Amino acid sequence: MNDGGAKVGPRAAGGPSRYVVARVEEVREGERLLVEVGGRAIGIFRIDGEFHAILQRCPHAGGPLCKGPLLEHVYADRPGEIRSDPDKKFLSCPWHGWLFDLKTGQSWWDPHQTRARRFPVNVEHGDVIADAADSGKAGPGPYVIERFPVSIESDYLVVTMRPRVGARGPTDASI
């Protein structure tokens, strides 16, 4: 498990924070990375070149949702004609098998009321992240430090989320 994530840039009062959680190459195609970000356990998935961030807690019964298998959409137009749609992926909760659409978080079993919690995740180049961090600093103080140019040559995954209200630490299923 990757713990934490470096906070990036300033946050408006009550607004979402942004966290650097991993280098892009740390999450291979078709795989997941479980991390703790802002006091929440989440899973980062890389499917068909896209990244998805899902809360590691099944809304049905609190199970470790992100540890479940990824499944293709399987359907039948009529008996005996089973098909699969490789473009539609579901995350299955390992406790009770509830299915959630990875792109939308929508529950397959209760689509009108139940969704898995998703978070925006973006790929940003290291220079952009460094610039955002620098812009969040306060004005000049009484001390001056010597600075050196830094070159960042990698892309990073950045998750955006609002802070948890009244949280004292992760209450989500074990990562």
CORWOHU-V359307 format. One record per pair of residues at least 6 apart in sequence whose ideal C-beta (glycine too) atoms are under 7 Angstrom apart, sorted by sequence separation. I is the first residue (numbers start at 1). J is the second residue. If there is no record, write none. Layout:
i=I j=J
i=I j=J
//
This chain:
i=11 j=17
i=27 j=33
i=45 j=51
i=76 j=82
i=100 j=106
i=26 j=33
i=34 j=41
i=35 j=42
i=44 j=51
i=45 j=52
i=58 j=65
i=76 j=83
i=92 j=99
i=100 j=107
i=107 j=114
i=56 j=64
i=57 j=65
i=74 j=82
i=75 j=83
i=107 j=115
i=9 j=18
i=34 j=43
i=35 j=44
i=44 j=53
i=45 j=54
i=56 j=65
i=90 j=99
i=91 j=100
i=98 j=107
i=99 j=108
i=106 j=115
i=7 j=17
i=8 j=18
i=56 j=66
i=74 j=84
i=90 j=100
i=99 j=109
i=105 j=115
i=8 j=19
i=22 j=33
i=32 j=43
i=33 j=44
i=42 j=53
i=43 j=54
i=54 j=65
i=73 j=84
i=90 j=101
i=91 j=102
i=98 j=109
i=105 j=116
i=7 j=19
i=8 j=20
i=32 j=44
i=42 j=54
i=54 j=66
i=72 j=84
i=73 j=85
i=90 j=102
i=105 j=117
i=6 j=19
i=22 j=35
i=32 j=45
i=42 j=55
i=43 j=56
i=72 j=85
i=89 j=102
i=105 j=118
i=5 j=19
i=6 j=20
i=21 j=35
i=42 j=56
i=72 j=86
i=5 j=20
i=31 j=46
i=40 j=55
i=41 j=56
i=73 j=88
i=5 j=21
i=21 j=37
i=30 j=46
i=72 j=88
i=100 j=116
i=27 j=44
i=29 j=46
i=30 j=47
i=72 j=89
i=73 j=90
i=19 j=37
i=28 j=46
i=90 j=108
i=2 j=21
i=19 j=38
i=27 j=46
i=70 j=89
i=71 j=90
i=2 j=22
i=130 j=150
i=17 j=38
i=70 j=91
i=71 j=92
i=22 j=44
i=34 j=56
i=130 j=152
i=21 j=44
i=43 j=66
i=68 j=91
i=69 j=92
i=68 j=92
i=68 j=93
i=127 j=152
i=65 j=91
i=68 j=94
i=126 j=152
i=67 j=94
i=126 j=153
i=129 j=156
i=65 j=93
i=126 j=154
i=5 j=35
i=63 j=93
i=64 j=94
i=125 j=155
i=126 j=156
i=2 j=33
i=63 j=94
i=124 j=155
i=4 j=36
i=5 j=37
i=34 j=66
i=63 j=95
i=123 j=155
i=124 j=156
i=1 j=34
i=2 j=35
i=3 j=36
i=60 j=93
i=63 j=96
i=1 j=35
i=32 j=66
i=61 j=95
i=123 j=157
i=124 j=158
i=1 j=36
i=58 j=93
i=61 j=96
i=60 j=96
i=121 j=157
i=122 j=158
i=54 j=91
i=58 j=95
i=121 j=158
i=60 j=98
i=121 j=159
i=58 j=98
i=119 j=159
i=120 j=160
i=119 j=160
i=47 j=89
i=119 j=161
i=52 j=102
i=52 j=103
i=54 j=105
i=65 j=116
i=60 j=114
i=47 j=102
i=59 j=114
i=59 j=115
i=45 j=102
i=59 j=116
i=55 j=116
i=54 j=116
i=55 j=117
i=54 j=117
i=54 j=118
i=53 j=118
i=52 j=118
i=53 j=119
i=53 j=121
i=52 j=121
i=51 j=121
i=51 j=123
i=42 j=119
i=44 j=121
i=24 j=123
i=51 j=157
i=53 j=159
i=20 j=129
i=64 j=173
i=63 j=173
i=64 j=174
i=62 j=173
i=44 j=157
i=57 j=172
i=56 j=172
i=57 j=173
i=42 j=159
i=55 j=172
i=56 j=173
i=56 j=175
i=8 j=129
i=40 j=161
i=37 j=159
i=9 j=132
i=38 j=161
i=8 j=132
i=9 j=133
i=37 j=161
i=40 j=164
i=8 j=133
i=38 j=163
i=39 j=164
i=9 j=135
i=10 j=136
i=38 j=164
i=9 j=136
i=39 j=167
i=41 j=170
i=27 j=157
i=39 j=169
i=40 j=170
i=23 j=154
i=24 j=155
i=39 j=170
i=41 j=172
i=24 j=156
i=40 j=172
i=23 j=156
i=24 j=157
i=22 j=156
i=36 j=170
i=41 j=175
i=22 j=157
i=20 j=156
i=21 j=157
i=20 j=158
i=21 j=159
i=19 j=158
i=36 j=175
i=18 j=158
i=19 j=159
i=34 j=175
i=18 j=160
i=16 j=160
i=17 j=161
i=16 j=161
i=16 j=162
i=17 j=163
i=8 j=158
i=5 j=159
i=1 j=175
//
